[in-house]
């Protein structure tokens, strides 16, 4: 029974955390860099996914973050090129601005994966 209750409770905690983050203030971020990286998942093993680095500013201080796009097909160079310099809405924790949430669930038709995701199966590269 613990094998069912613990993962469900953990996922529910993550889900509520994301829902609370949707009330954080927002700012504009800019995608600075993109590259295809290897990420590990529990079901798929190792997969290659496009990973992007972005920056945003809060109270004249710059912060950075990363996110992954999970495409339906093999990620191409054109996706990475299209994303560079793209503007994003970034929501940040006013008490700790380095904590962020990208509120979009899809970008360029790809699923957005980030640290603050309610997930049981993670598709996110190591920091």
N, CA, C and O of each residue as an XYZ file, in Angstrom:
508
protein
N       0.817     -1.186      0.000
C       0.000      0.000      0.000
C       0.871      1.265      0.000
O       0.524      2.257     -0.640
N       1.987      1.229      0.708
C       2.901      2.380      0.735
C       3.452      2.662     -0.655
O       3.768      3.808     -0.977
N       3.570      1.626     -1.483
C       4.083      1.811     -2.839
C       3.145      2.655     -3.685
O       3.572      3.238     -4.682
N       1.885      2.731     -3.310
C       0.910      3.543     -4.034
C       0.723      4.897     -3.349
O       0.691      5.932     -4.015
N       0.600      4.891     -2.034
C       0.283      6.104     -1.288
C       1.430      7.111     -1.334
O       1.186      8.295     -1.568
N       2.657      6.682     -1.121
C       3.785      7.612     -1.092
C       3.995      8.325     -2.426
O       4.101      9.552     -2.429
N       4.062      7.621     -3.566
C       4.223      8.358     -4.834
C       3.040      9.292     -5.124
O       3.240     10.395     -5.633
N       1.834      8.872     -4.811
C       0.663      9.727     -5.057
C       0.702     10.966     -4.166
O       0.394     12.068     -4.621
N       1.078     10.793     -2.908
C       1.180     11.934     -2.006
C       2.284     12.888     -2.437
O       2.121     14.106     -2.361
N       3.404     12.338     -2.889
C       4.516     13.157     -3.363
C       4.108     13.939     -4.604
O       4.419     15.125     -4.717
N       3.410     13.285     -5.546
C       2.953     13.962     -6.754
C       1.944     15.059     -6.400
O       1.991     16.150     -6.969
N       1.046     14.780     -5.478
C       0.053     15.770     -5.067
C       0.730     16.985     -4.429
O       0.313     18.117     -4.672
N       1.770     16.765     -3.615
C       2.521     17.866     -3.020
C       3.160     18.720     -4.114
O       3.114     19.948     -4.047
N       3.761     18.074     -5.128
C       4.371     18.811     -6.237
C       3.319     19.600     -7.011
O       3.549     20.753     -7.376
N       2.183     18.988     -7.258
C       1.107     19.640     -7.998
C       0.647     20.901     -7.267
O       0.470     21.945     -7.895
N       0.455     20.821     -5.972
C       0.023     21.984     -5.176
C       1.089     23.067     -5.174
O       0.769     24.255     -5.201
N       2.361     22.661     -5.141
C       3.464     23.620     -5.176
C       3.441     24.415     -6.480
O       3.638     25.630     -6.472
N       3.201     23.727     -7.603
C       3.117     24.404     -8.901
C       1.899     25.313     -8.936
O       1.993     26.437     -9.429
N       0.779     24.866     -8.434
C      -0.433     25.696     -8.418
C      -0.196     26.972     -7.606
O      -0.638     28.046     -8.013
N       0.484     26.871     -6.481
C       0.803     28.060     -5.678
C       1.745     28.990     -6.435
O       1.609     30.211     -6.357
N       2.704     28.417     -7.172
C       3.673     29.218     -7.928
C       2.994     30.005     -9.043
O       3.503     31.049     -9.454
N       1.881     29.537     -9.528
C       1.169     30.261    -10.586
C       0.657     31.623    -10.091
O       0.268     32.465    -10.900
N       0.655     31.842     -8.786
C       0.266     33.124     -8.218
C       1.445     34.062     -7.983
O       1.260     35.197     -7.545
N       2.655     33.592     -8.272
C       3.837     34.435     -8.092
C       3.837     35.564     -9.115
O       3.185     35.456    -10.153
N       4.568     36.654     -8.831
C       4.706     37.727     -9.830
C       5.471     37.210    -11.056
O       6.158     36.191    -10.986
N       5.344     37.920    -12.165
C       6.022     37.471    -13.382
C       6.941     38.556    -13.921
O       6.792     39.741    -13.623
N       7.878     38.114    -14.710
C       8.805     38.986    -15.397
C       9.102     38.353    -16.754
O       8.654     37.244    -17.048
N       9.851     39.063    -17.563
C      10.201     38.534    -18.872
C      11.587     37.904    -18.820
O      12.525     38.479    -18.268
N      11.699     36.728    -19.397
C      12.980     36.046    -19.516
C      13.362     35.929    -20.981
O      12.517     36.072    -21.865
N      14.638     35.670    -21.232
C      15.145     35.520    -22.593
C      15.939     34.229    -22.690
O      16.815     33.966    -21.866
N      15.630     33.418    -23.707
C      16.401     32.197    -23.949
C      17.760     32.613    -24.486
O      17.851     33.317    -25.491
N      18.808     32.178    -23.817
C      20.175     32.561    -24.166
C      20.890     31.488    -24.976
O      21.693     31.806    -25.854
N      20.606     30.217    -24.689
C      21.395     29.127    -25.254
C      20.532     27.877    -25.344
O      19.630     27.681    -24.529
N      20.801     27.045    -26.317
C      20.119     25.767    -26.447
C      21.060     24.716    -26.994
O      21.957     25.013    -27.783
N      20.844     23.480    -26.566
C      21.675     22.373    -27.013
C      20.916     21.070    -26.770
O      20.071     20.996    -25.879
N      21.216     20.058    -27.552
C      20.639     18.737    -27.317
C      21.505     18.044    -26.274
O      22.719     17.933    -26.442
N      20.878     17.580    -25.198
C      21.590     16.906    -24.114
C      20.928     15.571    -23.827
O      19.785     15.328    -24.212
N      21.661     14.724    -23.153
C      21.130     13.424    -22.753
C      20.523     13.560    -21.372
O      21.154     14.080    -20.452
N      19.307     13.092    -21.235
C      18.615     13.082    -19.944
C      18.196     11.649    -19.659
O      17.944     10.871    -20.579
N      18.125     11.312    -18.399
C      17.693      9.963    -18.066
C      16.259      9.999    -17.552
O      15.842     10.941    -16.878
N      15.527      8.962    -17.885
C      14.163      8.810    -17.389
C      14.030      7.403    -16.847
O      14.817      6.524    -17.196
N      13.058      7.186    -16.011
C      12.884      5.856    -15.445
C      12.290      4.872    -16.445
O      12.590      3.680    -16.389
N      11.459      5.350    -17.352
C      10.829      4.437    -18.305
C      11.588      4.300    -19.622
O      11.686      3.203    -20.174
N      12.117      5.397    -20.120
C      12.742      5.394    -21.438
C      14.254      5.193    -21.410
O      14.864      5.043    -22.469
N      14.864      5.187    -20.258
C      16.321      5.132    -20.186
C      16.895      6.485    -20.556
O      16.390      7.510    -20.099
N      17.935      6.514    -21.371
C      18.542      7.767    -21.796
C      17.863      8.271    -23.058
O      17.641      7.511    -24.001
N      17.537      9.548    -23.070
C      16.930     10.174    -24.243
C      17.655     11.487    -24.524
O      18.169     12.126    -23.607
N      17.693     11.881    -25.781
C      18.260     13.171    -26.167
C      17.123     14.165    -26.289
O      16.146     13.929    -27.000
N      17.260     15.275    -25.592
C      16.229     16.310    -25.603
C      16.886     17.688    -25.725
O      18.012     17.883    -25.268
N      16.184     18.641    -26.342
C      16.714     20.002    -26.377
C      16.557     20.670    -25.010
O      15.478     20.675    -24.417
N      17.655     21.224    -24.536
C      17.688     21.893    -23.237
C      18.075     23.346    -23.481
O      18.977     23.641    -24.265
N      17.382     24.241    -22.803
C      17.586     25.670    -23.018
C      17.927     26.356    -21.706
O      17.389     26.028    -20.649
N      18.840     27.321    -21.804
C      19.198     28.166    -20.663
C      18.596     29.545    -20.914
O      18.605     30.034    -22.043
N      18.081     30.161    -19.874
C      17.471     31.480    -20.007
C      17.882     32.347    -18.832
O      18.377     31.856    -17.818
N      17.668     33.630    -18.985
C      17.935     34.570    -17.891
C      16.715     35.462    -17.702
O      15.912     35.656    -18.616
N      16.601     35.995    -16.502
C      15.535     36.938    -16.177
C      16.041     37.862    -15.076
O      16.999     37.544    -14.371
N      15.389     38.998    -14.942
C      15.837     40.006    -13.986
C      14.712     40.333    -13.005
O      13.560     40.527    -13.392
N      15.079     40.389    -11.723
C      14.154     40.771    -10.658
C      14.885     41.784     -9.781
O      15.961     41.492     -9.260
N      14.311     42.961     -9.617
C      14.917     44.017     -8.791
C      16.368     44.286     -9.186
O      17.249     44.398     -8.333
N      16.597     44.386    -10.486
C      17.917     44.713    -11.050
C      18.969     43.624    -10.830
O      20.156     43.874    -11.037
N      18.562     42.428    -10.416
C      19.471     41.293    -10.250
C      19.101     40.243    -11.284
O      17.926     39.915    -11.445
N      20.105     39.712    -11.990
C      19.863     38.687    -13.003
C      19.893     37.298    -12.373
O      20.693     37.005    -11.485
N      18.989     36.456    -12.869
C      18.905     35.051    -12.467
C      18.873     34.214    -13.735
O      18.610     34.721    -14.826
N      19.146     32.922    -13.574
C      19.117     32.040    -14.748
C      18.416     30.744    -14.398
O      18.249     30.397    -13.229
N      18.016     30.046    -15.425
C      17.359     28.762    -15.255
C      17.493     27.931    -16.513
O      18.052     28.375    -17.516
N      16.975     26.725    -16.444
C      17.009     25.805    -17.584
C      15.664     25.103    -17.702
O      14.947     24.921    -16.718
N      15.343     24.716    -18.920
C      14.149     23.915    -19.155
C      14.394     23.024    -20.358
O      15.304     23.258    -21.153
N      13.578     22.016    -20.472
C      13.666     21.047    -21.549
C      12.385     21.103    -22.356
O      11.303     21.287    -21.798
N      12.499     20.946    -23.655
C      11.333     20.763    -24.510
C      11.326     19.319    -24.974
O      12.341     18.806    -25.446
N      10.190     18.667    -24.842
C      10.069     17.269    -25.253
C       9.271     17.236    -26.555
O       8.044     17.340    -26.545
N       9.987     17.087    -27.685
C       9.302     17.085    -28.978
C       8.702     15.711    -29.280
O       9.083     14.705    -28.682
N       7.755     15.693    -30.221
C       7.150     14.437    -30.656
C       8.067     13.643    -31.575
O       7.927     12.427    -31.707
N       9.008     14.339    -32.209
C       9.955     13.686    -33.114
C      11.366     14.034    -32.657
O      11.549     14.711    -31.645
N      12.348     13.576    -33.397
C      13.750     13.886    -33.092
C      13.952     15.400    -33.131
O      13.576     16.044    -34.110
N      14.550     15.986    -32.061
C      14.731     17.436    -32.055
C      15.717     17.862    -33.133
O      16.766     17.240    -33.303
N      15.388     18.902    -33.845
C      16.250     19.388    -34.913
C      16.946     20.673    -34.537
O      16.562     21.354    -33.585
N      17.970     20.994    -35.295
C      18.703     22.247    -35.102
C      17.780     23.450    -35.222
O      17.958     24.448    -34.523
N      16.785     23.357    -36.116
C      15.925     24.518    -36.352
C      15.135     24.892    -35.094
O      14.888     26.075    -34.859
N      14.738     23.913    -34.284
C      14.031     24.206    -33.040
C      14.933     25.008    -32.113
O      14.499     25.998    -31.524
N      16.159     24.593    -31.986
C      17.094     25.298    -31.115
C      17.330     26.706    -31.633
O      17.323     27.656    -30.850
N      17.538     26.860    -32.930
C      17.765     28.188    -33.507
C      16.559     29.100    -33.322
O      16.717     30.292    -33.057
N      15.348     28.545    -33.461
C      14.135     29.364    -33.292
C      13.953     29.837    -31.852
O      13.345     30.880    -31.611
N      14.471     29.083    -30.910
C      14.274     29.418    -29.502
C      15.247     30.474    -28.987
O      14.919     31.198    -28.047
N      16.428     30.577    -29.575
C      17.424     31.534    -29.095
C      16.861     32.955    -29.211
O      16.310     33.320    -30.250
N      16.995     33.732    -28.181
C      16.495     35.114    -28.040
C      14.979     35.196    -27.870
O      14.424     36.295    -27.846
N      14.310     34.072    -27.754
C      12.864     34.081    -27.539
C      12.553     34.625    -26.149
O      13.262     34.338    -25.184
N      11.502     35.401    -26.060
C      11.036     35.953    -24.786
C      10.057     34.973    -24.146
O       9.207     34.398    -24.825
N      10.185     34.791    -22.832
C       9.329     33.889    -22.072
C       8.755     34.622    -20.869
O       9.384     35.535    -20.334
N       7.590     34.233    -20.455
C       7.066     34.699    -19.177
C       7.647     33.796    -18.102
O       7.567     32.571    -18.197
N       8.228     34.401    -17.086
C       8.810     33.660    -15.967
C       8.133     34.129    -14.696
O       8.088     35.329    -14.422
N       7.612     33.209    -13.926
C       7.070     33.552    -12.619
C       8.131     33.189    -11.584
O       8.772     32.144    -11.690
N       8.317     34.053    -10.583
C       9.377     33.852     -9.605
C       8.832     34.026     -8.191
O       7.869     34.756     -7.956
N       9.474     33.339     -7.272
C       9.102     33.428     -5.871
C       9.601     34.773     -5.331
O      10.808     35.016     -5.346
N       8.715     35.651     -4.857
C       9.158     36.965     -4.385
C      10.083     36.876     -3.169
O      10.860     37.798     -2.921
N      10.010     35.786     -2.410
C      10.887     35.615     -1.255
C      12.243     35.041     -1.637
O      13.231     35.243     -0.932
N      12.285     34.322     -2.761
C      13.526     33.716     -3.252
C      13.475     33.738     -4.780
O      13.106     32.736     -5.391
N      13.839     34.861     -5.411
C      13.662     35.037     -6.856
C      14.391     34.019     -7.738
O      14.092     33.911     -8.927
N      15.333     33.282     -7.175
C      16.008     32.259     -7.969
C      15.103     31.056     -8.234
O      15.416     30.236     -9.097
N      13.990     30.934     -7.513
C      13.007     29.880     -7.775
C      12.029     30.402     -8.820
O      11.452     31.478     -8.659
N      11.848     29.644     -9.879
C      11.045     30.122    -11.002
C      10.097     29.038    -11.507
O      10.251     27.852    -11.218
N       9.120     29.496    -12.267
C       8.186     28.616    -12.968
C       7.928     29.223    -14.333
O       7.620     30.410    -14.440
N       8.051     28.419    -15.372
C       7.617     28.818    -16.709
C       6.171     28.350    -16.813
O       5.923     27.144    -16.826
N       5.210     29.270    -16.889
C       3.814     28.858    -16.844
C       3.322     28.153    -18.109
O       2.302     27.465    -18.072
N       4.035     28.315    -19.230
C       3.624     27.643    -20.463
C       3.825     26.139    -20.336
O       4.853     25.686    -19.835
N       2.847     25.372    -20.787
C       3.002     23.915    -20.794
C       3.485     23.419    -22.153
O       4.053     22.332    -22.255
N       3.258     24.229    -23.213
C       3.727     23.905    -24.558
C       4.434     25.117    -25.154
O       3.965     26.249    -25.032
N       5.563     24.864    -25.796
C       6.274     25.878    -26.567
C       6.685     25.212    -27.869
O       7.287     24.138    -27.860
N       6.360     25.850    -28.995
C       6.687     25.292    -30.319
C       6.114     23.880    -30.498
O       6.694     23.050    -31.198
N       4.980     23.623    -29.862
C       4.342     22.317    -29.974
C       5.013     21.224    -29.156
O       4.670     20.050    -29.292
N       5.966     21.596    -28.308
C       6.700     20.640    -27.471
C       6.319     20.843    -26.005
O       6.057     21.964    -25.569
N       6.292     19.752    -25.261
C       5.979     19.826    -23.844
C       7.147     20.434    -23.071
O       8.298     20.039    -23.260
N       6.845     21.389    -22.205
C       7.867     22.053    -21.387
C       8.081     21.234    -20.118
O       7.131     20.906    -19.407
N       9.346     20.910    -19.849
C       9.724     20.218    -18.617
C      10.715     21.090    -17.874
O      11.649     21.628    -18.468
N      10.510     21.230    -16.574
C      11.362     22.081    -15.751
C      11.451     21.481    -14.362
O      10.757     20.519    -14.037
N      12.313     22.062    -13.554
C      12.485     21.534    -12.192
C      11.170     21.500    -11.444
O      10.844     20.500    -10.805
N      10.410     22.581    -11.515
C       9.159     22.659    -10.772
C       8.026     22.113    -11.633
O       7.189     22.860    -12.139
N       8.021     20.820    -11.782
C       6.979     20.112    -12.527
C       6.370     19.070    -11.609
O       7.099     18.407    -10.872
N       5.062     18.908    -11.630
C       4.525     17.739    -10.928
C       4.790     16.516    -11.804
O       4.179     16.371    -12.863
N       5.676     15.656    -11.382
C       6.063     14.521    -12.215
C       6.331     13.296    -11.354
O       6.826     13.402    -10.232
N       6.002     12.161    -11.886
C       6.438     10.892    -11.294
C       7.633     10.372    -12.093
O       8.509      9.693    -11.557
N       7.651     10.702    -13.382
C       8.749     10.307    -14.258
C       9.423     11.581    -14.743
O       8.796     12.408    -15.405
N      10.654     11.733    -14.426
C      11.378     12.970    -14.699
C      12.099     12.892    -16.047
O      12.759     11.897    -16.348
N      11.968     13.940    -16.847
C      12.761     14.103    -18.071
C      13.407     15.472    -17.952
O      12.889     16.474    -18.445
N      14.550     15.485    -17.283
C      15.240     16.746    -17.060
C      16.710     16.434    -16.854
O      17.049     15.548    -16.069
N      17.587     17.148    -17.546
C      19.015     16.851    -17.394
C      19.552     17.319    -16.045
O      18.962     18.179    -15.391
N      20.660     16.749    -15.648
C      21.302     17.146    -14.395
C      21.795     18.579    -14.515
O      22.170     19.016    -15.603
N      21.798     19.303    -13.427
C      22.276     20.690    -13.422
C      23.770     20.713    -13.559
O      24.372     21.787    -13.577
